[in-house]
Amino acid sequence: MAKIRPYGDDDFAACTGLWQRCGLVTWYNDPSRDIALWRQSSCAEIFLAEDAGAVVGSLCCGHDGHRGWLYYVAVDPDRQRSGLGTRLVRHAEDWLHRQGILKVQLMVREQNRRIIGFYAALGYAVTPRAVMARWLELPSPPPEGVELAPDLALAAGREAKLRFTITYLEMTARPAIQPVHPPASLKFALLRAEHPTVAFYRYLYNAVGGDWRWWYRRQMSDAELAGILADDRIEVFVLYVDGAPAGYFELDRRAASTIDLAYFGLMPHCVGRGLGRYLLYAAIEQAWSYAPGRLTVNTNTMDHPRALPLYQKMGFTPYRQEEQQIIDPELTGIIPV
Ligand SMILES: CC(C)(COP(=O)(O)OP(=O)(O)OC[C@H]1O[C@@H](n2cnc3c(N)ncnc32)[C@H](O)[C@@H]1OP(=O)(O)O)[C@@H](O)C(=O)NCCC(=O)NCCS
């Protein structure tokens, strides 16, 4: 049976070799630096599992004076599912408990979520906290072409604020446009979703706005959104193609004589199939059926680049532009990455 012992001076190659085999080494963590810091600290320990002279398991643990943390929990791929991971975790927990620590935490990388089952089997549970991170220094520049998580992207120079221009457009009379029909080959339907559920609405909003950083309604609570959707003067029309949602538009009739086309768009799989003009035409027709004094819409520079020319072609005229900036919703977690 493998024996668990503290890390020693000659263990570097065997320990980091194990981490490589277990897929735990990334460009943004430098194992030699990590190990040196752990060994200097009186609040941290590195434990190794050794069997017949070979390092077959590892765990780094430590506490920050409040919580205990586990890192580099690894068992050699040939030895997994034989209880060694459990023994290492329990060993570290005992050590932390003896230091006066009452709660142990760890982070699992997004790509490694399947491992959560291991910790759950040991009595850990996913806890609802937003973990926020800021790099004081990157150990090395990011490799070319790698998609960076928001904290790494920020450290590599990404702006925390998004700046964009909003163009407000209006039409003050029903436009003289020819009726637009969807391509004849498509099986489609346009149906009003009367008081849609929040879940269905969020699905539409996120699917249509996902590529364009639609964030405003994402940050609303369910109760807030339900209140809006319960209003008869909010009209959500869903376009279905081949029986499944393909896009939607939303008219806001809450103002006295102005109707706002609050949201309009297609889902990514339906862009480029000749449906955008049809859906906009249908929205304009629906709005003018109430004979308002004015129909408005706005678009910003993060939206699809063809949105603005399409609105103009269909009879809207720009009347105002405004610069705005927001904290990037990917950094605040409003838009998940
Ligand atoms: C995570 C790891 C350390 C687990 O070590 P292990 O020695 O295989 O774990 P154990 O044998 O003690 O497993 C105990 C229980 O956890 C659960 N479990 C273990 N691995 C699991 C997995 N991949 N998915 C779901 N449940 C798992 C099982 O219930 C298991 O009991 P069982 O074998 O009787 O069914 C090991 O898989 C590993 O090194 N993975 C690669 C590195 C890694 O991802 N580390 C975690 C970084 S956060």
The ligand as an SDF file (V2000), in Angstrom:
LIG
                    3D

 48 50  0  0  0  0  0  0  0  0999 V2000
   -9.2260   13.0470   -8.9040 C   0  0  0  0  0  0  0  0  0  0  0  0
   -8.3000   11.8860   -8.5550 C   0  0  0  0  0  0  0  0  0  0  0  0
   -7.2240   12.4170   -7.6640 C   0  0  0  0  0  0  0  0  0  0  0  0
   -9.1140   10.7970   -7.8360 C   0  0  0  0  0  0  0  0  0  0  0  0
   -8.2340    9.8170   -7.3490 O   0  0  0  0  0  0  0  0  0  0  0  0
   -8.6340    8.2870   -7.1870 P   0  0  0  0  0  0  0  0  0  0  0  0
   -7.5580    7.6390   -6.4350 O   0  0  0  0  0  0  0  0  0  0  0  0
   -9.0030    7.7200   -8.4970 O   0  0  0  0  0  0  0  0  0  0  0  0
   -9.9550    8.3950   -6.2900 O   0  0  0  0  0  0  0  0  0  0  0  0
  -10.6090    7.2640   -5.3640 P   0  0  0  0  0  0  0  0  0  0  0  0
  -10.2420    5.9110   -5.8730 O   0  0  0  0  0  0  0  0  0  0  0  0
  -10.2460    7.5700   -3.9720 O   0  0  0  0  0  0  0  0  0  0  0  0
  -12.1600    7.5450   -5.6200 O   0  0  0  0  0  0  0  0  0  0  0  0
  -13.0650    7.6050   -4.5630 C   0  0  0  0  0  0  0  0  0  0  0  0
  -14.4680    7.7550   -5.1090 C   0  0  0  0  0  0  0  0  0  0  0  0
  -14.5900    8.9750   -5.7980 O   0  0  0  0  0  0  0  0  0  0  0  0
  -15.4560    8.7920   -6.9260 C   0  0  0  0  0  0  0  0  0  0  0  0
  -14.6980    9.1050   -8.1450 N   0  0  0  0  0  0  0  0  0  0  0  0
  -13.3860    8.9710   -8.3600 C   0  0  0  0  0  0  0  0  0  0  0  0
  -13.0430    9.4100   -9.5790 N   0  0  0  0  0  0  0  0  0  0  0  0
  -14.1730    9.8470  -10.1510 C   0  0  0  0  0  0  0  0  0  0  0  0
  -14.4720   10.4360  -11.3880 C   0  0  0  0  0  0  0  0  0  0  0  0
  -13.5400   10.6620  -12.3200 N   0  0  0  0  0  0  0  0  0  0  0  0
  -15.7530   10.7890  -11.6300 N   0  0  0  0  0  0  0  0  0  0  0  0
  -16.7160   10.5610  -10.7050 C   0  0  0  0  0  0  0  0  0  0  0  0
  -16.4800   10.0000   -9.5040 N   0  0  0  0  0  0  0  0  0  0  0  0
  -15.2290    9.6600   -9.2300 C   0  0  0  0  0  0  0  0  0  0  0  0
  -15.9280    7.3680   -6.8790 C   0  0  0  0  0  0  0  0  0  0  0  0
  -17.1360    7.3050   -6.1460 O   0  0  0  0  0  0  0  0  0  0  0  0
  -14.8330    6.6990   -6.1240 C   0  0  0  0  0  0  0  0  0  0  0  0
  -15.2510    5.5520   -5.4400 O   0  0  0  0  0  0  0  0  0  0  0  0
  -15.3570    4.1500   -6.2470 P   0  0  0  0  0  0  0  0  0  0  0  0
  -14.1100    3.9750   -7.0260 O   0  0  0  0  0  0  0  0  0  0  0  0
  -15.5250    3.1740   -5.1210 O   0  0  0  0  0  0  0  0  0  0  0  0
  -16.5410    4.2670   -7.1100 O   0  0  0  0  0  0  0  0  0  0  0  0
   -7.7170   11.2540   -9.8410 C   0  0  0  0  0  0  0  0  0  0  0  0
   -8.7860   10.8990  -10.7140 O   0  0  0  0  0  0  0  0  0  0  0  0
   -6.7750   12.1350  -10.5990 C   0  0  0  0  0  0  0  0  0  0  0  0
   -5.5980   12.2630  -10.2680 O   0  0  0  0  0  0  0  0  0  0  0  0
   -7.2680   12.7880  -11.6930 N   0  0  0  0  0  0  0  0  0  0  0  0
   -6.4300   13.6170  -12.5180 C   0  0  0  0  0  0  0  0  0  0  0  0
   -6.0190   14.8910  -11.8020 C   0  0  0  0  0  0  0  0  0  0  0  0
   -7.1980   15.7230  -11.3930 C   0  0  0  0  0  0  0  0  0  0  0  0
   -8.1080   15.9800  -12.1690 O   0  0  0  0  0  0  0  0  0  0  0  0
   -7.1760   16.2040  -10.1400 N   0  0  0  0  0  0  0  0  0  0  0  0
   -8.2070   17.0210   -9.5730 C   0  0  0  0  0  0  0  0  0  0  0  0
   -7.8350   18.4530   -9.7020 C   0  0  0  0  0  0  0  0  0  0  0  0
   -9.0920   19.4830   -9.0400 S   0  0  0  0  0  0  0  0  0  0  0  0
  1  2  1  0
  2  3  1  0
  2  4  1  0
  2 36  1  0
  4  5  1  0
  5  6  1  0
  6  7  2  0
  6  8  1  0
  6  9  1  0
  9 10  1  0
 10 11  2  0
 10 12  1  0
 10 13  1  0
 13 14  1  0
 14 15  1  0
 15 16  1  0
 15 30  1  0
 16 17  1  0
 17 18  1  0
 17 28  1  0
 18 19  1  0
 18 27  1  0
 19 20  2  0
 20 21  1  0
 21 22  1  0
 21 27  2  0
 22 23  1  0
 22 24  2  0
 24 25  1  0
 25 26  2  0
 26 27  1  0
 28 29  1  0
 28 30  1  0
 30 31  1  0
 31 32  1  0
 32 33  2  0
 32 34  1  0
 32 35  1  0
 36 37  1  0
 36 38  1  0
 38 39  2  0
 38 40  1  0
 40 41  1  0
 41 42  1  0
 42 43  1  0
 43 44  2  0
 43 45  1  0
 45 46  1  0
 46 47  1  0
 47 48  1  0
M  END
$$$$
